[in-house]
Amino acid sequence: ELFDEVGRFDDDYFIYDDDTDLSMRVRLLGCVVLFVSSSVVIHRSSVLRGVSGGMLYHSSKNRMHTAIKNYELRNVCWRFPLLCFFTFIGSTGFFISKKHEEAKASLRGLINTIIDFQKIWVKRLVFQPKRRIKDSELQKRGFVRNDFRSTIQDLKIKLQYM
């Protein structure tokens, strides 16, 4: 029932941040997300060795989609432009490093978000009336940061592969 109430996994994600998006919506309903340390997930693919274009595309796109769909409007208004800025900076770094595939993939994630903005906004309008928890409460609980430390950390990791 909860899985249906939050809208299930978003089919537009494919990979990367789909679990973050789902768990954030669960938390916004006031429910608890549990960590089961004995659980095992088996990925049927190879181990990631470096940064790929596909990874960059989906991770940049999905991070922005999650912010637009789930944050309160006042937080979307400052988070989304900064996410766009950091994505552009990362893409520029890849381009300067002659990693053109990675630069294009990251930019495609940004462009996809801009093109699909109305579609993402409709998903937001469907879910936001259901929310029972404010962003500030999730910040107090440590689930949401009110800064960009994790985004900067992600950018640093990508810079290692440039």
C-alpha positions as CSV (number, residue, x, y, z in Angstrom):
1,E,0.0,0.0,0.0
2,L,2.8,2.4,0.9
3,F,4.7,1.6,-2.3
4,D,1.6,2.5,-4.3
5,E,0.9,5.6,-2.2
6,V,4.4,7.1,-2.9
7,G,4.1,6.3,-6.6
8,R,6.4,3.4,-6.8
9,F,9.8,3.7,-8.4
10,D,9.9,6.4,-11.1
11,D,10.3,4.7,-14.5
12,D,12.1,7.8,-15.8
13,Y,15.2,7.0,-13.6
14,F,16.3,3.6,-15.0
15,I,19.4,3.7,-12.7
16,Y,21.1,5.9,-10.1
17,D,19.1,7.7,-7.4
18,D,15.9,5.8,-7.9
19,D,16.2,4.4,-4.4
20,T,17.0,7.9,-3.1
21,D,13.9,9.3,-4.8
22,L,11.7,6.5,-3.5
23,S,13.0,6.7,0.1
24,M,12.6,10.4,0.2
25,R,9.0,10.2,-0.8
26,V,8.5,7.6,1.9
27,R,10.0,9.8,4.5
28,L,8.0,12.8,3.3
29,L,4.9,10.8,4.2
30,G,6.2,10.5,7.7
31,C,7.2,6.9,7.5
32,V,10.5,5.4,8.6
33,V,13.0,3.8,6.2
34,L,14.9,1.0,7.8
35,F,18.4,-0.2,7.2
36,V,18.8,-3.9,7.3
37,S,22.5,-4.7,7.6
38,S,22.0,-8.4,6.8
39,S,20.4,-7.7,3.4
40,V,22.3,-8.5,0.3
41,V,21.9,-6.9,-3.2
42,I,23.4,-8.6,-6.2
43,H,24.0,-6.4,-9.2
44,R,24.1,-8.3,-12.4
45,S,26.7,-6.1,-14.0
46,S,30.4,-5.5,-13.8
47,V,32.0,-3.4,-11.1
48,L,32.3,0.3,-11.9
49,R,35.8,1.2,-13.0
50,G,35.9,4.9,-13.4
51,V,33.2,7.3,-14.7
52,S,31.1,6.4,-17.7
53,G,29.0,8.6,-19.9
54,G,25.9,6.6,-19.0
55,M,26.5,7.0,-15.3
56,L,27.1,10.7,-15.6
57,Y,23.9,11.2,-17.7
58,H,21.7,9.3,-15.3
59,S,23.2,10.6,-12.1
60,S,23.1,14.2,-13.1
61,K,19.6,13.9,-14.5
62,N,18.1,12.0,-11.6
63,R,19.6,14.2,-8.9
64,M,17.9,17.2,-10.5
65,H,14.6,15.3,-11.0
66,T,14.6,14.2,-7.3
67,A,15.2,17.8,-6.1
68,I,12.4,19.2,-8.3
69,K,9.9,16.5,-7.4
70,N,10.5,16.2,-3.7
71,Y,11.7,19.4,-2.0
72,E,9.5,22.2,-0.8
73,L,9.2,25.0,-3.4
74,R,11.4,27.4,-1.6
75,N,14.2,24.8,-1.5
76,V,13.7,23.9,-5.2
77,C,14.2,27.6,-6.0
78,W,17.7,27.6,-4.7
79,R,18.7,23.9,-5.1
80,F,17.8,23.4,-8.7
81,P,19.9,26.4,-10.1
82,L,22.9,25.3,-8.0
83,L,22.6,21.7,-9.2
84,C,22.5,23.1,-12.8
85,F,25.6,25.2,-12.0
86,F,27.5,22.3,-10.5
87,T,26.5,20.0,-13.4
88,F,27.8,22.6,-15.9
89,I,31.0,23.1,-14.0
90,G,31.6,19.3,-14.0
91,S,30.8,19.1,-17.7
92,T,33.3,22.0,-18.3
93,G,36.0,20.2,-16.3
94,F,35.5,17.0,-18.4
95,F,35.6,19.0,-21.6
96,I,38.8,20.8,-20.6
97,S,40.3,17.4,-19.7
98,K,39.4,16.2,-23.2
99,K,36.8,13.7,-21.8
100,H,34.2,14.8,-24.4
101,E,31.9,11.8,-23.9
102,E,31.7,12.5,-20.2
103,A,31.2,16.2,-20.8
104,K,28.4,15.6,-23.3
105,A,26.7,12.9,-21.0
106,S,26.6,15.2,-18.0
107,L,25.2,18.1,-20.1
108,R,22.6,15.8,-21.6
109,G,21.4,15.1,-18.0
110,L,21.0,18.8,-17.5
111,I,19.3,19.4,-20.9
112,N,17.0,16.4,-20.3
113,T,15.8,17.9,-17.1
114,I,15.1,21.3,-18.7
115,I,13.3,19.7,-21.6
116,D,11.3,17.4,-19.3
117,F,10.7,20.1,-16.7
118,Q,6.9,20.2,-17.2
119,K,6.7,16.4,-16.9
120,I,8.7,16.4,-13.7
121,W,6.6,19.3,-12.4
122,V,3.4,17.2,-13.0
123,K,4.9,14.4,-10.9
124,R,5.6,17.0,-8.2
125,L,2.1,18.2,-8.2
126,V,0.8,14.7,-7.8
127,F,2.9,13.9,-4.8
128,Q,3.4,17.2,-2.9
129,P,-0.2,17.3,-1.5
130,K,0.4,13.9,0.2
131,R,3.5,15.0,2.1
132,R,3.3,15.2,5.9
133,I,6.8,16.2,6.7
134,K,8.6,19.5,6.0
135,D,12.1,19.6,4.6
136,S,13.3,21.2,7.8
137,E,12.2,18.1,9.7
138,L,14.2,15.9,7.4
139,Q,17.2,18.2,7.9
140,K,16.9,17.9,11.7
141,R,16.8,14.1,11.4
142,G,19.9,14.2,9.2
143,F,18.3,12.9,6.0
144,V,18.5,16.1,4.0
145,R,21.4,18.5,4.1
146,N,20.9,22.2,3.7
147,D,24.2,22.6,1.8
148,F,26.0,21.1,-1.1
149,R,28.7,19.0,0.7
150,S,27.5,15.8,-0.9
151,T,27.3,17.4,-4.4
152,I,30.8,18.9,-4.0
153,Q,32.1,15.5,-2.8
154,D,30.5,13.9,-5.9
155,L,32.2,16.5,-8.1
156,K,35.6,15.8,-6.4
157,I,35.2,12.0,-7.1
158,K,34.4,12.8,-10.8
159,L,37.4,15.1,-11.0
160,Q,39.7,12.2,-10.0
161,Y,38.8,10.5,-13.3
162,M,39.6,13.6,-15.4
